[in-house]
Amino acid sequence: MQNLPLVHKISPPLHSDASTCRPIDPCRSLFSSSELESGSKLYRWTLLRELKHPNVIALQKVFLSHSDRKVWLLFDYAEHDLWHIIKFHRASKANKKPMQLPRGMVKSLLYQILDGIHYLHANWVLHRDLKPANILVMGEGPERGRVKIADMGFARLFNSPLKPLADLDPVVVTFWYRAPELLLGARHYTKAIDIWAIGCIFAELLTSEPIFHCRQEDIKTSNPFHHDQLDRIFTVMGFPADKDWEDIRKMPEYPTLQKDFRRTTYTNSSLIKYMEKHKVKPDSKVFLLLQKLLTMDPNKRITSELALQDPYFLEDPLPTTDVFAGCQIPYPKREFLNEDEPEEKTEKVIQSSAQTNGTTGGAGATGGGGLQHSQDQGPPNKKPRLGPSGASSGTGVLQSEYQVSSANEWSLVGSLDISFPTF
């Protein structure tokens, strides 16, 4: 740790202490991540050290401090995340200067998210908490514009006992990205839950609004059934017909569903109608892929492998390694907290950020500008290197080996209290 002088403390929506630092040796430097939580401890570190993919956040080092019984984790640093990027565009609509995410950028973001998840799934890992705040995007540097899937606090191996999400952490995780089978109490769920979450993120990138947003109370019960969340899903998608989800009757909460809901309430609801309001045509390739990702029946939901081969990714504009496609980045950089800022003020900021997550535009997210080509950047890559995902070959589309850079600022570390095992 002596070679990592701290520079800044990272602002919310992080879940733990996190800071940036600079290396004393300027010849060897990396970018570090703003992602660090306190869950899963040793299990999580072991899992993170094994994961090596360009679109999955990299745990570079683990520092043990026996004197104060803390652990510091060193991650890649990413300047942006989808929560802030979407918030920026949502605020532009509120300011009556609407600026949609460029469709080419949306495609590149989705492709890299799918590629990272395909790697995790191929290695028997479920993420289980995908949402915009957990999708990081690298800023200026050797990995400019590359997606990094972060926050593996809920990640589990397929062959490990899978506890209900409510049993894992007393902190409420947003329901907006939860698959319907989870809300109906499924215990033996599959990697399809990650695909549903990606579909939710995809829709949010297209509309700048969370597709299944609903009011959330302080839910701290172990009961997975959530009436308002299911109501929102059915309001957008329509109530699933028996032929569309044959196994719905086997769900533990199906009797409650029958008691609380009436199919006729949602007769006029459909994903087609919802997306048409946002100018997405039902016969477009973008809609057809979204429909496959947001299929109610988890057994019929598309896999990450098949999604990567979807015709949507073969039409112009093609996905690029740099999601900004060589353009200037209009999004504000991460906010840093002053070293002397009171902890109680920091806590208020964290609470405020959690309450407004995905619902409001917020200050600092101005609507002017747009993605403009930078004079010192080359033309965007027009040909994706289509091929197997990194999960199987390590050389798939939009991938490269992790690069060590010569930048001056690189890392983010956060502390965790832990009882040390005997080494």
N, C-alpha and C positions, 0 to 999 in steps of 0.2 A: 504493500500500500504506500510505502515511502516514495515510490516513483510515480504516484498518481495524485498530484495536488488537486484538491477540489476547486472547481470554478463556479458552478451555479447549482442551486437547488431547483429541481423541476417542479413546475406547477401542476395542478390537477388536470385531467381526471385520473391521475395515478393513485394506486392504492397503498403505497408505502413510501418511506423516505427514498428519494432518488436524486442524484446529482450528476452533473457532468464534470469531467476532469481532463487534464492534459497530461500527456506523457512527458517525462523529463528527457528521454531519449527521442529526439525529433526524427530519427531515422526509421523508427518503427511505430506506426500509429494505426489505429483502427477507428471506426465509428461505433458509437455505443447507443443502446436503446433506452427509451424512457419507460420501459416495461419492467416492473418489479413488484410482486405481491408477496404475501407471507404464507401462502398456502402450500401444502404438500411437502415442503421442506426437503429432506434428503431424497425422497422418491422423485420429486420433481427435478432436482438437480441432476440426478442420475439420468433421467429421461432426456433432459435438455442437452447434456454432454454427448449423448448418442446421436442426436438429430443433426444432420448436415445437409442442408439444402438451401439454395439461393433465396428461396421465398419463405424460409422459416427463420425466426430470430435466433441468433447464435449466442450461446453462452460462452464467453471467451475465457473467463477465469473465475475461481471461487477463492475468496480471501477469508481465512479463519482468524478470529481475534479471541484467543483464550482468556485474555485479561478481562474483557467486558462481556464475554460469551455472546458475541455477535458474529454474523456472517455477512460478507459483502459480495454481491454477485455482479460481475462485469458483463454487460451485454453490448451488442451493436447499438449505436445511437441513431435514431431516426428522427428527422426534423418534423415530419408531418404524420398525421393519421387520418383515417377516413371520417372519424367523428368531426374533426375540425374542418376538413375539406368540405364535407356535406353542409356543415353549419355555415360556412362561408357562402355557399350558393343559396342556401335557404334564406340567409339574411339579405342577399341581393334581391330576392323576390319581395321580401318585406319592405325594402327600400324603394320598391317600384322600379328597380333597374335589374330585371331578371337576367341572370347569366347561368345557363345550364352547363353542367359538366360536358365538355366535348365528347361526342359519341366514341371517338377513337380512344380517348383516355379511359372511358368506361369499359370499353372492350379490353384494353390492356390490363386494367385493374382486375377485371373478372378473370381473365386468363391466368394471371399470376396467382390469384387466390386459389383457383382450382388446381393449379399445378402444385402449389405447396400442400394443399389438402390431399391431393392424390398421393404425394410422397408420404404423408403421415398415415393415410389409410393403408397404403401398400406395406407399411411397416407396423401395422396393427395398432395404430394410435388413433384414438378419437379425441378431437379437441374439446367439444361439448360446450364451448362458450364463445362461439364466433359472433362478433358484432362489430360495428364500425370502429369503435375505440380500440379494438384489438388487432386492427389491420393497419400496420405502420407503413409509411412510404418514405424512402430515403431522400434526403435533400441533396444539396450540391456535394459532389465528391465522386469517387470511382464507381459507386453503385447508384448514381443519381436516378431517381424515379423508379427504383425497384421496390416491390412490395415485400414486406416482412410480416408473416403471421406471428403474433405475439400472445402473451398471457396464457401460458400452458398450465395455469393453476388447477383447472378441472380436467386436464388431459388424463386419459387412462388407456392402458393396453386392453385390447379386446378380451384377452384371456384372463384379465384380472377381475375380481368381483366388482360389479358396477353398482354403486350406491345411487339412490335417487339424488338429484342435484340439491334438493332442499336439505339433505342430510350432511352435505359436505361442508357447508360454510353458513354461519348465521347471517352473513351479509346477503341482502336480497339481490339476486342477479336478474337483470331485466327479462321479462317474459316475451318481449316483442319478437325475439328471434327463435323462440322455442317451437319445435315441431308439434303438430297436433297430437301425435301419439304420446309425447311426453305429457302434454296437458291432460290426456285421458288415462294417465297412470301406467303407461307401458314400463315394465321392469326390464325386459330383455330387448332393449333397443339396439339399433345398429348404426353404422356410419351414415345412414340416411338422415340422421338428425343434423349432421354438419351440412349436408347438401341443402336442407330446408333453410338453414340459417344463411347460407350463401345466396339462395334465392331471394331472401328478404333484403340482404345487402345490395344485391343487383337491382332490385326494384327501387331501393332508396337512392342508388346512384342515378337512376333514370329520372326520378321525380323530385329528388332533394327532400323527400318526406318519408318517414318510416311507414311502411305499408300497413303494418299491423299495430300501429300505435293505439294504445288505450290507457285509460287512467289506471295507475297502480297505487294501491294502498300499501301500507307496511305489512307485507305478507311474510310472516315468519312461521307458518305452519308447514308441517311435512306433507300435507295433502297437496298433490300436484294439480288437482282440478282447479281451474280458474275461470269462472263464468265469463267475466268481461273480456278476457283475452280470446276465448273461443268465440264469443259473440262477434268480436272484431274480425276474426279470421273468416267466419261465415258471412259477415256483412260484405266482405271483399270478394270472397271466393264462391259463395253459395254453400248451402248445406250439402255434404257429400251424399250422392246416391248410393244405394246398396251395391250396385254393379261397379261403382268407381272405387269403393273401399270395402271389400267383402269381409275383411277381418275386423272391422270396427266393432262388431258385436262382441268380440273377444276382449276388448279393452276393459280393464278393471273399473273405469269410471263410466262405462256405457250406460248403466242404469240411471246414473245421475244426469247424463246427457239427455236421455229420453224424458226424464222428469222435467228438466229445466228448459228444454228447447223444442220448438215446433218447426218442422221442415218448411212449412208454408210461409214462415216469416221471411225467408231468404230467397223466395222464388225469383225475384228480379235482380239478384246479385250474381255477379260473375267477374272473374279476373279480366275478361275482355272489356267489359264496360268500365272497370276501374282504370285500366291502362289507356283506353281510348280518351278518357278525360285528360290524360297527360300526353296526348298526341302520339301514342305508340299504337301502330296499326296491328290488328290481330293476325294478318297474314305475313307480317315481317319476321325475319329470322330472329331478331332480338326478342320478340314476344314469344315465339315458339320455344326458344330455349328457356325463357323465364317460366313458361308453363310447365316444362319438364322438371325444372328445379323445384317448383312449388306444387308438385303433385301430392295430393292428400295421402294416398296410400303409400307408406314407406317402401313397400315391396315393388311398387311401380315407379318410384322416384328414380330419376336418372343417376348414374354413378359419376364420380369425378372423371374417371377414365373416358367414358363415353361423352361427357360434356366437353372435354378438351378436343374431341374430334367433331364437334358440332359444326354444321355449315356456317353458322354465325361467324366463326373465327376465320373463315376462308374468303369472306367478301371484304371489300375495301370499306373503311380503312383497316388495314391488318394490324394485329397487336404488335407492340414494340416493347423492347426491354426497358426503355425509359418511358414510363407512363405519361410523362410530360412531352414526349416526342420532340425533344430538343428546344422546346419553347421556354420562355421565361416563366418562373414559378410565381403566381400571383398571391399565394397563400402566406399569411403571416407566419413567422418562425415561432417556435415554442416560447411560452412565457417562462421567465425564471423568477424565483422568489429571492428577495434580498436575504443575506445571511442573518441580519438582525431583525428580520420580520417576526413578530410574535407568533408563537405556535398556535394560539387561539384564533388569530386571524387566518392562518393557513388552514385550520380546521374548518372555519366558516366558508372559505373559498371552496374547499373540497366538497362540503355539503351542498353549497349552491350549485356547483358543477354537476353533482349527481342528480339534483332535482331538475335541472334544465336539460339533461342529456337527451338529445334527440327531439326536443319540443320547441325550442325557441332559437332565434337567430343569434342574439348575443352581441355584445359590443366588440368592436374590432374586426368584425367580419363585414367589410365594406363591399359594395356591389360593383365598384368600377373596374375598369380594366378587362382583363381576359388573358387567355394564353396567347402570347405573342412570341414569334420566333426571335431568339436571341442572336445577335450578330456574330457572337463567337461560338455558336453551336452549328454543327453540321446538319444536313437534312435528316429528317426522321427516317428510321429504318423501314423500308416498304415491304420487306419480305420476312415473315416470321420463319424461323427454322423449325418447321413442323416435324414432329417425330415423337418417339416415346417420351414419357415424362421422366423427370429426374428420379422418380421412385424406382425405376427399373434400370435405367441406363446411365443416369447422371449427366447426360448430354442433350436433354430434350430442349424443347422450345423455350426461349427467353431465359436460358440458364447460363451460368458461368461459374468457374471456381471462385471461392471467396478470395478477394484480393486484399493485400495489405497496402495501405495507402501511406502517403507522406504528409497527410494533413496535420495541423497543429493541435486540433482539439478532437478528442475522440470518445470519451467514455462516460458512461453513467453507471453509478453504483448505488446500491441501497442496502440498508442493514436489516437483518432479521435476528430476533432473539431465538436462541436454540440451546438445548441441552446437548452437548457434544457427545458423540459415541466414542468408544475406545478405538483408536486407530492402531 
